[in-house]
Each structure stands twice: as structure tokens, then as C-alpha cells.
């Protein structure tokens, strides 16, 4: 979870982003639900957010998470 501990008390969420499960970091009445897609088939084409740079970051975040988990261990051991 990226941004774990940053959400105010009472907000229903774990953090700002989930690298393992984009779109699942929060689901709150005030913030809404985490809108990040996890796969290119769900890519959001928008003019907002500089073409969705933050919104769509769940896609490369998940790709990195999957690669890192497949490699296992620590990067300095590879």
C-alpha cells in the first residue's frame, strides 16, 4: 500500500494506492472509491490529469508488483 497511514481517522481505506490490487485502496463516502485500473483493458482515456497519468498509474504499478513478486528476494541479491 502506497501512502499507508496518510488517510485521516474515519476514512475507510488503507492508503492512496494499492500496487497489488489497484482500485482497492479505499472505498469511502467522502473520497469515493479508488478509481485506478489494474489492466490495460481498463485504461481510462481522459484529458484530465494530464491524460490520466495518476489515474492510470495502477497499470504499471501492478506490473511492477507482479514482476517483483515473481523474482522474489531483495533487489540487491539479484
PyMOL Python script that loads the backbone (N, CA, C, O; Angstrom):
from pymol import cmd

cmd.read_pdbstr("""\
ATOM      1  N   UNK A   1       0.851  -1.185   0.000  1.00  0.00           N
ATOM      2  CA  UNK A   1       0.000   0.000   0.000  1.00  0.00           C
ATOM      3  C   UNK A   1       0.893   1.244   0.000  1.00  0.00           C
ATOM      4  O   UNK A   1       1.762   1.389   0.859  1.00  0.00           O
ATOM      5  N   UNK A   2       0.679   2.117  -0.946  1.00  0.00           N
ATOM      6  CA  UNK A   2       1.401   3.387  -1.006  1.00  0.00           C
ATOM      7  C   UNK A   2       0.576   4.414  -0.245  1.00  0.00           C
ATOM      8  O   UNK A   2      -0.634   4.512  -0.450  1.00  0.00           O
ATOM      9  N   UNK A   3       1.216   5.176   0.625  1.00  0.00           N
ATOM     10  CA  UNK A   3       0.513   6.183   1.411  1.00  0.00           C
ATOM     11  C   UNK A   3      -0.207   5.609   2.611  1.00  0.00           C
ATOM     12  O   UNK A   3      -1.149   6.212   3.125  1.00  0.00           O
ATOM     13  N   UNK A   4       0.237   4.435   3.064  1.00  0.00           N
ATOM     14  CA  UNK A   4      -0.379   3.826   4.243  1.00  0.00           C
ATOM     15  C   UNK A   4      -0.209   4.767   5.430  1.00  0.00           C
ATOM     16  O   UNK A   4       0.890   5.265   5.677  1.00  0.00           O
ATOM     17  N   UNK A   5      -1.273   5.008   6.151  1.00  0.00           N
ATOM     18  CA  UNK A   5      -1.228   5.878   7.316  1.00  0.00           C
ATOM     19  C   UNK A   5      -1.471   7.348   7.011  1.00  0.00           C
ATOM     20  O   UNK A   5      -1.496   8.164   7.932  1.00  0.00           O
ATOM     21  N   UNK A   6      -1.651   7.708   5.742  1.00  0.00           N
ATOM     22  CA  UNK A   6      -1.873   9.113   5.384  1.00  0.00           C
ATOM     23  C   UNK A   6      -3.330   9.544   5.459  1.00  0.00           C
ATOM     24  O   UNK A   6      -3.619  10.734   5.583  1.00  0.00           O
ATOM     25  N   UNK A   7      -4.244   8.596   5.385  1.00  0.00           N
ATOM     26  CA  UNK A   7      -5.663   8.950   5.410  1.00  0.00           C
ATOM     27  C   UNK A   7      -6.092   9.331   6.822  1.00  0.00           C
ATOM     28  O   UNK A   7      -5.656   8.730   7.804  1.00  0.00           O
ATOM     29  N   UNK A   8      -6.948  10.330   6.904  1.00  0.00           N
ATOM     30  CA  UNK A   8      -7.427  10.812   8.201  1.00  0.00           C
ATOM     31  C   UNK A   8      -8.253   9.744   8.911  1.00  0.00           C
ATOM     32  O   UNK A   8      -8.836   8.863   8.279  1.00  0.00           O
ATOM     33  N   UNK A   9      -8.288   9.841  10.207  1.00  0.00           N
ATOM     34  CA  UNK A   9      -9.103   8.922  11.003  1.00  0.00           C
ATOM     35  C   UNK A   9     -10.554   9.017  10.543  1.00  0.00           C
ATOM     36  O   UNK A   9     -11.068  10.112  10.314  1.00  0.00           O
ATOM     37  N   UNK A  10     -11.194   7.896  10.414  1.00  0.00           N
ATOM     38  CA  UNK A  10     -12.584   7.866   9.971  1.00  0.00           C
ATOM     39  C   UNK A  10     -12.749   7.614   8.483  1.00  0.00           C
ATOM     40  O   UNK A  10     -13.854   7.319   8.027  1.00  0.00           O
ATOM     41  N   UNK A  11     -11.656   7.727   7.705  1.00  0.00           N
ATOM     42  CA  UNK A  11     -11.713   7.442   6.271  1.00  0.00           C
ATOM     43  C   UNK A  11     -11.593   5.929   6.084  1.00  0.00           C
ATOM     44  O   UNK A  11     -10.703   5.297   6.653  1.00  0.00           O
ATOM     45  N   UNK A  12     -12.481   5.361   5.296  1.00  0.00           N
ATOM     46  CA  UNK A  12     -12.483   3.918   5.066  1.00  0.00           C
ATOM     47  C   UNK A  12     -11.507   3.579   3.945  1.00  0.00           C
ATOM     48  O   UNK A  12     -11.871   3.562   2.769  1.00  0.00           O
ATOM     49  N   UNK A  13     -10.261   3.309   4.331  1.00  0.00           N
ATOM     50  CA  UNK A  13      -9.242   2.965   3.351  1.00  0.00           C
ATOM     51  C   UNK A  13      -7.931   2.615   4.007  1.00  0.00           C
ATOM     52  O   UNK A  13      -7.719   2.882   5.189  1.00  0.00           O
ATOM     53  N   UNK A  14      -7.041   2.005   3.216  1.00  0.00           N
ATOM     54  CA  UNK A  14      -5.732   1.584   3.707  1.00  0.00           C
ATOM     55  C   UNK A  14      -4.644   2.584   3.346  1.00  0.00           C
ATOM     56  O   UNK A  14      -3.653   2.708   4.065  1.00  0.00           O
ATOM     57  N   UNK A  15      -4.819   3.294   2.244  1.00  0.00           N
ATOM     58  CA  UNK A  15      -3.811   4.230   1.766  1.00  0.00           C
ATOM     59  C   UNK A  15      -4.264   4.859   0.466  1.00  0.00           C
ATOM     60  O   UNK A  15      -5.444   4.815   0.120  1.00  0.00           O
ATOM     61  N   UNK A  16      -3.310   5.452  -0.259  1.00  0.00           N
ATOM     62  CA  UNK A  16      -3.640   6.144  -1.505  1.00  0.00           C
ATOM     63  C   UNK A  16      -3.680   5.217  -2.714  1.00  0.00           C
ATOM     64  O   UNK A  16      -4.480   5.413  -3.629  1.00  0.00           O
ATOM     65  N   UNK A  17      -2.807   4.200  -2.713  1.00  0.00           N
ATOM     66  CA  UNK A  17      -2.697   3.287  -3.844  1.00  0.00           C
ATOM     67  C   UNK A  17      -2.401   1.876  -3.359  1.00  0.00           C
ATOM     68  O   UNK A  17      -1.739   1.684  -2.339  1.00  0.00           O
ATOM     69  N   UNK A  18      -2.890   0.907  -4.089  1.00  0.00           N
ATOM     70  CA  UNK A  18      -2.507  -0.489  -3.867  1.00  0.00           C
ATOM     71  C   UNK A  18      -1.763  -0.954  -5.107  1.00  0.00           C
ATOM     72  O   UNK A  18      -2.313  -0.929  -6.208  1.00  0.00           O
ATOM     73  N   UNK A  19      -0.515  -1.378  -4.937  1.00  0.00           N
ATOM     74  CA  UNK A  19       0.243  -1.889  -6.076  1.00  0.00           C
ATOM     75  C   UNK A  19      -0.206  -3.302  -6.432  1.00  0.00           C
ATOM     76  O   UNK A  19      -0.193  -3.682  -7.603  1.00  0.00           O
ATOM     77  N   UNK A  20      -0.597  -4.070  -5.442  1.00  0.00           N
ATOM     78  CA  UNK A  20      -1.032  -5.447  -5.676  1.00  0.00           C
ATOM     79  C   UNK A  20      -2.432  -5.500  -6.278  1.00  0.00           C
ATOM     80  O   UNK A  20      -2.716  -6.327  -7.145  1.00  0.00           O
ATOM     81  N   UNK A  21      -3.297  -4.615  -5.811  1.00  0.00           N
ATOM     82  CA  UNK A  21      -4.701  -4.625  -6.248  1.00  0.00           C
ATOM     83  C   UNK A  21      -5.178  -3.196  -6.523  1.00  0.00           C
ATOM     84  O   UNK A  21      -5.965  -2.653  -5.747  1.00  0.00           O
ATOM     85  N   UNK A  22      -4.708  -2.575  -7.629  1.00  0.00           N
ATOM     86  CA  UNK A  22      -5.154  -1.221  -7.942  1.00  0.00           C
ATOM     87  C   UNK A  22      -6.682  -1.145  -7.959  1.00  0.00           C
ATOM     88  O   UNK A  22      -7.365  -2.046  -8.444  1.00  0.00           O
ATOM     89  N   UNK A  23      -7.189  -0.046  -7.417  1.00  0.00           N
ATOM     90  CA  UNK A  23      -8.634   0.140  -7.347  1.00  0.00           C
ATOM     91  C   UNK A  23      -9.234  -0.325  -6.039  1.00  0.00           C
ATOM     92  O   UNK A  23     -10.450  -0.256  -5.856  1.00  0.00           O
ATOM     93  N   UNK A  24      -8.395  -0.801  -5.119  1.00  0.00           N
ATOM     94  CA  UNK A  24      -8.913  -1.329  -3.849  1.00  0.00           C
ATOM     95  C   UNK A  24      -8.382  -0.604  -2.613  1.00  0.00           C
ATOM     96  O   UNK A  24      -8.637  -1.044  -1.492  1.00  0.00           O
ATOM     97  N   UNK A  25      -7.652   0.493  -2.793  1.00  0.00           N
ATOM     98  CA  UNK A  25      -7.021   1.160  -1.649  1.00  0.00           C
ATOM     99  C   UNK A  25      -8.034   1.816  -0.715  1.00  0.00           C
ATOM    100  O   UNK A  25      -7.828   1.851   0.498  1.00  0.00           O
ATOM    101  N   UNK A  26      -9.120   2.332  -1.273  1.00  0.00           N
ATOM    102  CA  UNK A  26     -10.134   2.971  -0.424  1.00  0.00           C
ATOM    103  C   UNK A  26     -11.513   2.880  -1.052  1.00  0.00           C
ATOM    104  O   UNK A  26     -11.669   2.755  -2.267  1.00  0.00           O
ATOM    105  N   UNK A  27     -12.497   2.948  -0.186  1.00  0.00           N
ATOM    106  CA  UNK A  27     -13.912   2.975  -0.580  1.00  0.00           C
ATOM    107  C   UNK A  27     -14.622   3.743   0.523  1.00  0.00           C
ATOM    108  O   UNK A  27     -15.029   3.171   1.535  1.00  0.00           O
ATOM    109  N   UNK A  28     -14.766   5.043   0.316  1.00  0.00           N
ATOM    110  CA  UNK A  28     -15.217   5.936   1.375  1.00  0.00           C
ATOM    111  C   UNK A  28     -16.318   6.860   0.861  1.00  0.00           C
ATOM    112  O   UNK A  28     -16.324   7.233  -0.312  1.00  0.00           O
ATOM    113  N   UNK A  29     -17.238   7.224   1.732  1.00  0.00           N
ATOM    114  CA  UNK A  29     -18.324   8.127   1.345  1.00  0.00           C
ATOM    115  C   UNK A  29     -17.799   9.481   0.891  1.00  0.00           C
ATOM    116  O   UNK A  29     -18.327  10.053  -0.062  1.00  0.00           O
ATOM    117  N   UNK A  30     -16.773  10.006   1.552  1.00  0.00           N
ATOM    118  CA  UNK A  30     -16.222  11.316   1.223  1.00  0.00           C
ATOM    119  C   UNK A  30     -15.301  11.254  -0.002  1.00  0.00           C
ATOM    120  O   UNK A  30     -15.423  12.081  -0.905  1.00  0.00           O
ATOM    121  N   UNK A  31     -14.392  10.291  -0.038  1.00  0.00           N
ATOM    122  CA  UNK A  31     -13.415  10.183  -1.125  1.00  0.00           C
ATOM    123  C   UNK A  31     -13.939   9.445  -2.347  1.00  0.00           C
ATOM    124  O   UNK A  31     -13.427   9.624  -3.452  1.00  0.00           O
ATOM    125  N   UNK A  32     -14.944   8.628  -2.154  1.00  0.00           N
ATOM    126  CA  UNK A  32     -15.416   7.761  -3.231  1.00  0.00           C
ATOM    127  C   UNK A  32     -14.599   6.479  -3.239  1.00  0.00           C
ATOM    128  O   UNK A  32     -13.993   6.117  -2.231  1.00  0.00           O
ATOM    129  N   UNK A  33     -14.583   5.797  -4.370  1.00  0.00           N
ATOM    130  CA  UNK A  33     -13.805   4.567  -4.464  1.00  0.00           C
ATOM    131  C   UNK A  33     -12.536   4.816  -5.271  1.00  0.00           C
ATOM    132  O   UNK A  33     -12.498   5.680  -6.146  1.00  0.00           O
ATOM    133  N   UNK A  34     -11.522   4.060  -4.966  1.00  0.00           N
ATOM    134  CA  UNK A  34     -10.246   4.140  -5.671  1.00  0.00           C
ATOM    135  C   UNK A  34     -10.499   3.827  -7.148  1.00  0.00           C
ATOM    136  O   UNK A  34     -10.933   2.720  -7.469  1.00  0.00           O
ATOM    137  N   UNK A  35     -10.237   4.784  -8.062  1.00  0.00           N
ATOM    138  CA  UNK A  35     -10.591   4.589  -9.467  1.00  0.00           C
ATOM    139  C   UNK A  35      -9.522   3.908 -10.325  1.00  0.00           C
ATOM    140  O   UNK A  35      -9.723   3.733 -11.527  1.00  0.00           O
ATOM    141  N   UNK A  36      -8.402   3.525  -9.734  1.00  0.00           N
ATOM    142  CA  UNK A  36      -7.299   3.027 -10.553  1.00  0.00           C
ATOM    143  C   UNK A  36      -7.565   1.678 -11.208  1.00  0.00           C
ATOM    144  O   UNK A  36      -7.961   0.728 -10.533  1.00  0.00           O
ATOM    145  N   UNK A  37      -7.350   1.587 -12.529  1.00  0.00           N
ATOM    146  CA  UNK A  37      -7.443   0.296 -13.203  1.00  0.00           C
ATOM    147  C   UNK A  37      -6.166  -0.510 -12.965  1.00  0.00           C
ATOM    148  O   UNK A  37      -5.105   0.050 -12.689  1.00  0.00           O
ATOM    149  N   UNK A  38      -6.288  -1.830 -13.075  1.00  0.00           N
ATOM    150  CA  UNK A  38      -5.139  -2.715 -12.882  1.00  0.00           C
ATOM    151  C   UNK A  38      -4.629  -3.285 -14.203  1.00  0.00           C
ATOM    152  O   UNK A  38      -3.555  -3.886 -14.241  1.00  0.00           O
ATOM    153  N   UNK A  39      -5.380  -3.107 -15.279  1.00  0.00           N
ATOM    154  CA  UNK A  39      -5.042  -3.756 -16.553  1.00  0.00           C
ATOM    155  C   UNK A  39      -5.290  -2.789 -17.714  1.00  0.00           C
ATOM    156  O   UNK A  39      -6.174  -1.936 -17.633  1.00  0.00           O
ATOM    157  N   UNK A  40      -4.519  -2.921 -18.780  1.00  0.00           N
ATOM    158  CA  UNK A  40      -4.669  -2.041 -19.946  1.00  0.00           C
ATOM    159  C   UNK A  40      -6.063  -2.103 -20.561  1.00  0.00           C
ATOM    160  O   UNK A  40      -6.512  -1.126 -21.160  1.00  0.00           O
ATOM    161  N   UNK A  41      -6.748  -3.219 -20.427  1.00  0.00           N
ATOM    162  CA  UNK A  41      -8.106  -3.313 -20.995  1.00  0.00           C
ATOM    163  C   UNK A  41      -9.058  -2.327 -20.307  1.00  0.00           C
ATOM    164  O   UNK A  41     -10.126  -2.018 -20.835  1.00  0.00           O
ATOM    165  N   UNK A  42      -8.659  -1.834 -19.118  1.00  0.00           N
ATOM    166  CA  UNK A  42      -9.483  -0.889 -18.363  1.00  0.00           C
ATOM    167  C   UNK A  42      -8.904   0.524 -18.376  1.00  0.00           C
ATOM    168  O   UNK A  42      -9.342   1.377 -17.604  1.00  0.00           O
ATOM    169  N   UNK A  43      -7.924   0.781 -19.247  1.00  0.00           N
ATOM    170  CA  UNK A  43      -7.273   2.087 -19.363  1.00  0.00           C
ATOM    171  C   UNK A  43      -8.325   3.182 -19.522  1.00  0.00           C
ATOM    172  O   UNK A  43      -9.273   3.035 -20.293  1.00  0.00           O
ATOM    173  N   UNK A  44      -8.150   4.276 -18.790  1.00  0.00           N
ATOM    174  CA  UNK A  44      -9.087   5.400 -18.851  1.00  0.00           C
ATOM    175  C   UNK A  44      -8.499   6.473 -19.763  1.00  0.00           C
ATOM    176  O   UNK A  44      -7.460   7.055 -19.451  1.00  0.00           O
ATOM    177  N   UNK A  45      -9.154   6.733 -20.879  1.00  0.00           N
ATOM    178  CA  UNK A  45      -8.729   7.753 -21.822  1.00  0.00           C
ATOM    179  C   UNK A  45      -9.410   9.056 -21.429  1.00  0.00           C
ATOM    180  O   UNK A  45     -10.627   9.188 -21.559  1.00  0.00           O
ATOM    181  N   UNK A  46      -8.628  10.016 -20.950  1.00  0.00           N
ATOM    182  CA  UNK A  46      -9.187  11.271 -20.448  1.00  0.00           C
ATOM    183  C   UNK A  46      -8.243  12.426 -20.750  1.00  0.00           C
ATOM    184  O   UNK A  46      -7.043  12.226 -20.944  1.00  0.00           O
ATOM    185  N   UNK A  47      -8.790  13.627 -20.787  1.00  0.00           N
ATOM    186  CA  UNK A  47      -7.972  14.835 -20.935  1.00  0.00           C
ATOM    187  C   UNK A  47      -7.564  15.375 -19.566  1.00  0.00           C
ATOM    188  O   UNK A  47      -6.628  16.167 -19.454  1.00  0.00           O
ATOM    189  N   UNK A  48      -8.268  14.943 -18.539  1.00  0.00           N
ATOM    190  CA  UNK A  48      -7.951  15.383 -17.178  1.00  0.00           C
ATOM    191  C   UNK A  48      -6.691  14.683 -16.685  1.00  0.00           C
ATOM    192  O   UNK A  48      -6.282  13.666 -17.245  1.00  0.00           O
ATOM    193  N   UNK A  49      -6.084  15.219 -15.650  1.00  0.00           N
ATOM    194  CA  UNK A  49      -4.931  14.586 -15.007  1.00  0.00           C
ATOM    195  C   UNK A  49      -3.814  14.314 -16.024  1.00  0.00           C
ATOM    196  O   UNK A  49      -3.185  13.256 -15.997  1.00  0.00           O
ATOM    197  N   UNK A  50      -3.575  15.285 -16.924  1.00  0.00           N
ATOM    198  CA  UNK A  50      -2.540  15.131 -17.959  1.00  0.00           C
ATOM    199  C   UNK A  50      -2.671  13.812 -18.709  1.00  0.00           C
ATOM    200  O   UNK A  50      -1.682  13.109 -18.916  1.00  0.00           O
ATOM    201  N   UNK A  51      -3.871  13.484 -19.109  1.00  0.00           N
ATOM    202  CA  UNK A  51      -4.123  12.249 -19.843  1.00  0.00           C
ATOM    203  C   UNK A  51      -4.299  11.036 -18.954  1.00  0.00           C
ATOM    204  O   UNK A  51      -4.228   9.901 -19.426  1.00  0.00           O
ATOM    205  N   UNK A  52      -4.528  11.266 -17.674  1.00  0.00           N
ATOM    206  CA  UNK A  52      -4.759  10.157 -16.744  1.00  0.00           C
ATOM    207  C   UNK A  52      -3.495   9.582 -16.141  1.00  0.00           C
ATOM    208  O   UNK A  52      -3.472   8.426 -15.719  1.00  0.00           O
ATOM    209  N   UNK A  53      -2.426  10.396 -16.097  1.00  0.00           N
ATOM    210  CA  UNK A  53      -1.135   9.898 -15.610  1.00  0.00           C
ATOM    211  C   UNK A  53      -1.220   9.311 -14.199  1.00  0.00           C
ATOM    212  O   UNK A  53      -0.602   8.282 -13.926  1.00  0.00           O
ATOM    213  N   UNK A  54      -1.966   9.941 -13.308  1.00  0.00           N
ATOM    214  CA  UNK A  54      -2.106   9.412 -11.946  1.00  0.00           C
ATOM    215  C   UNK A  54      -3.196   8.346 -11.885  1.00  0.00           C
ATOM    216  O   UNK A  54      -3.043   7.316 -11.229  1.00  0.00           O
ATOM    217  N   UNK A  55      -4.276   8.609 -12.569  1.00  0.00           N
ATOM    218  CA  UNK A  55      -5.397   7.669 -12.574  1.00  0.00           C
ATOM    219  C   UNK A  55      -4.976   6.294 -13.094  1.00  0.00           C
ATOM    220  O   UNK A  55      -5.318   5.272 -12.500  1.00  0.00           O
ATOM    221  N   UNK A  56      -4.236   6.272 -14.199  1.00  0.00           N
ATOM    222  CA  UNK A  56      -3.839   5.013 -14.825  1.00  0.00           C
ATOM    223  C   UNK A  56      -2.547   4.419 -14.267  1.00  0.00           C
ATOM    224  O   UNK A  56      -2.085   3.392 -14.763  1.00  0.00           O
ATOM    225  N   UNK A  57      -1.961   5.034 -13.258  1.00  0.00           N
ATOM    226  CA  UNK A  57      -0.696   4.519 -12.717  1.00  0.00           C
ATOM    227  C   UNK A  57      -0.844   3.150 -12.061  1.00  0.00           C
ATOM    228  O   UNK A  57       0.156   2.486 -11.790  1.00  0.00           O
ATOM    229  N   UNK A  58      -2.063   2.725 -11.806  1.00  0.00           N
ATOM    230  CA  UNK A  58      -2.270   1.381 -11.267  1.00  0.00           C
ATOM    231  C   UNK A  58      -1.801   0.295 -12.222  1.00  0.00           C
ATOM    232  O   UNK A  58      -1.426  -0.793 -11.786  1.00  0.00           O
ATOM    233  N   UNK A  59      -1.817   0.577 -13.517  1.00  0.00           N
ATOM    234  CA  UNK A  59      -1.414  -0.424 -14.517  1.00  0.00           C
ATOM    235  C   UNK A  59       0.082  -0.737 -14.400  1.00  0.00           C
ATOM    236  O   UNK A  59       0.432  -1.903 -14.222  1.00  0.00           O
ATOM    237  N   UNK A  60       0.991   0.266 -14.492  1.00  0.00           N
ATOM    238  CA  UNK A  60       2.410  -0.064 -14.307  1.00  0.00           C
ATOM    239  C   UNK A  60       2.741  -0.449 -12.862  1.00  0.00           C
ATOM    240  O   UNK A  60       3.660  -1.236 -12.630  1.00  0.00           O
ATOM    241  N   UNK A  61       2.008   0.092 -11.896  1.00  0.00           N
ATOM    242  CA  UNK A  61       2.248  -0.311 -10.504  1.00  0.00           C
ATOM    243  C   UNK A  61       2.019  -1.805 -10.337  1.00  0.00           C
ATOM    244  O   UNK A  61       2.829  -2.494  -9.716  1.00  0.00           O
ATOM    245  N   UNK A  62       0.925  -2.307 -10.886  1.00  0.00           N
ATOM    246  CA  UNK A  62       0.629  -3.744 -10.769  1.00  0.00           C
ATOM    247  C   UNK A  62       1.645  -4.583 -11.542  1.00  0.00           C
ATOM    248  O   UNK A  62       2.057  -5.645 -11.075  1.00  0.00           O
ATOM    249  N   UNK A  63       2.050  -4.111 -12.719  1.00  0.00           N
ATOM    250  CA  UNK A  63       3.062  -4.839 -13.498  1.00  0.00           C
ATOM    251  C   UNK A  63       4.357  -4.961 -12.701  1.00  0.00           C
ATOM    252  O   UNK A  63       4.967  -6.030 -12.665  1.00  0.00           O
ATOM    253  N   UNK A  64       4.779  -3.872 -12.062  1.00  0.00           N
ATOM    254  CA  UNK A  64       5.986  -3.914 -11.234  1.00  0.00           C
ATOM    255  C   UNK A  64       5.801  -4.865 -10.060  1.00  0.00           C
ATOM    256  O   UNK A  64       6.690  -5.661  -9.757  1.00  0.00           O
ATOM    257  N   UNK A  65       4.664  -4.787  -9.408  1.00  0.00           N
ATOM    258  CA  UNK A  65       4.379  -5.674  -8.273  1.00  0.00           C
ATOM    259  C   UNK A  65       4.483  -7.141  -8.698  1.00  0.00           C
ATOM    260  O   UNK A  65       5.121  -7.940  -8.012  1.00  0.00           O
ATOM    261  N   UNK A  66       3.862  -7.496  -9.818  1.00  0.00           N
ATOM    262  CA  UNK A  66       3.886  -8.882 -10.286  1.00  0.00           C
ATOM    263  C   UNK A  66       5.307  -9.338 -10.620  1.00  0.00           C
ATOM    264  O   UNK A  66       5.691 -10.460 -10.291  1.00  0.00           O
ATOM    265  N   UNK A  67       6.091  -8.470 -11.275  1.00  0.00           N
ATOM    266  CA  UNK A  67       7.478  -8.814 -11.610  1.00  0.00           C
ATOM    267  C   UNK A  67       8.316  -8.982 -10.348  1.00  0.00           C
ATOM    268  O   UNK A  67       9.088  -9.934 -10.233  1.00  0.00           O
ATOM    269  N   UNK A  68       8.165  -8.063  -9.407  1.00  0.00           N
ATOM    270  CA  UNK A  68       8.935  -8.135  -8.159  1.00  0.00           C
ATOM    271  C   UNK A  68       8.587  -9.382  -7.364  1.00  0.00           C
ATOM    272  O   UNK A  68       9.472 -10.025  -6.798  1.00  0.00           O
ATOM    273  N   UNK A  69       7.324  -9.726  -7.317  1.00  0.00           N
ATOM    274  CA  UNK A  69       6.913 -10.924  -6.581  1.00  0.00           C
ATOM    275  C   UNK A  69       7.430 -12.190  -7.268  1.00  0.00           C
ATOM    276  O   UNK A  69       7.797 -13.154  -6.597  1.00  0.00           O
ATOM    277  N   UNK A  70       7.460 -12.188  -8.586  1.00  0.00           N
ATOM    278  CA  UNK A  70       7.960 -13.353  -9.323  1.00  0.00           C
ATOM    279  C   UNK A  70       9.456 -13.543  -9.103  1.00  0.00           C
ATOM    280  O   UNK A  70       9.932 -14.675  -9.009  1.00  0.00           O
ATOM    281  N   UNK A  71      10.206 -12.433  -9.019  1.00  0.00           N
ATOM    282  CA  UNK A  71      11.648 -12.514  -8.779  1.00  0.00           C
ATOM    283  C   UNK A  71      11.945 -12.944  -7.350  1.00  0.00           C
ATOM    284  O   UNK A  71      12.874 -13.713  -7.101  1.00  0.00           O
ATOM    285  N   UNK A  72      11.145 -12.440  -6.413  1.00  0.00           N
ATOM    286  CA  UNK A  72      11.339 -12.767  -5.001  1.00  0.00           C
ATOM    287  C   UNK A  72      12.621 -12.165  -4.450  1.00  0.00           C
ATOM    288  O   UNK A  72      13.401 -11.562  -5.188  1.00  0.00           O
ATOM    289  N   UNK A  73      12.831 -12.329  -3.162  1.00  0.00           N
ATOM    290  CA  UNK A  73      14.046 -11.839  -2.511  1.00  0.00           C
ATOM    291  C   UNK A  73      14.168 -10.334  -2.531  1.00  0.00           C
ATOM    292  O   UNK A  73      13.174  -9.611  -2.599  1.00  0.00           O
ATOM    293  N   UNK A  74      15.410  -9.872  -2.471  1.00  0.00           N
ATOM    294  CA  UNK A  74      15.719  -8.447  -2.460  1.00  0.00           C
ATOM    295  C   UNK A  74      16.462  -8.078  -3.737  1.00  0.00           C
ATOM    296  O   UNK A  74      17.235  -8.880  -4.261  1.00  0.00           O
ATOM    297  N   UNK A  75      16.234  -6.874  -4.235  1.00  0.00           N
ATOM    298  CA  UNK A  75      16.843  -6.460  -5.497  1.00  0.00           C
ATOM    299  C   UNK A  75      18.366  -6.517  -5.448  1.00  0.00           C
ATOM    300  O   UNK A  75      18.998  -6.831  -6.457  1.00  0.00           O
ATOM    301  N   UNK A  76      18.960  -6.223  -4.314  1.00  0.00           N
ATOM    302  CA  UNK A  76      20.418  -6.225  -4.226  1.00  0.00           C
ATOM    303  C   UNK A  76      21.000  -7.641  -4.236  1.00  0.00           C
ATOM    304  O   UNK A  76      22.216  -7.808  -4.331  1.00  0.00           O
ATOM    305  N   UNK A  77      20.153  -8.648  -4.140  1.00  0.00           N
ATOM    306  CA  UNK A  77      20.611 -10.036  -4.218  1.00  0.00           C
ATOM    307  C   UNK A  77      20.579 -10.557  -5.657  1.00  0.00           C
ATOM    308  O   UNK A  77      21.082 -11.649  -5.921  1.00  0.00           O
ATOM    309  N   UNK A  78      20.002  -9.805  -6.581  1.00  0.00           N
ATOM    310  CA  UNK A  78      19.821 -10.278  -7.964  1.00  0.00           C
ATOM    311  C   UNK A  78      20.962  -9.850  -8.844  1.00  0.00           C
ATOM    312  O   UNK A  78      20.973 -10.160 -10.035  1.00  0.00           O
TER     313      UNK A  78
END
""", "prot")
cmd.dss("prot")
cmd.show_as("cartoon", "prot")
cmd.util.cbc("prot")
cmd.orient("prot")
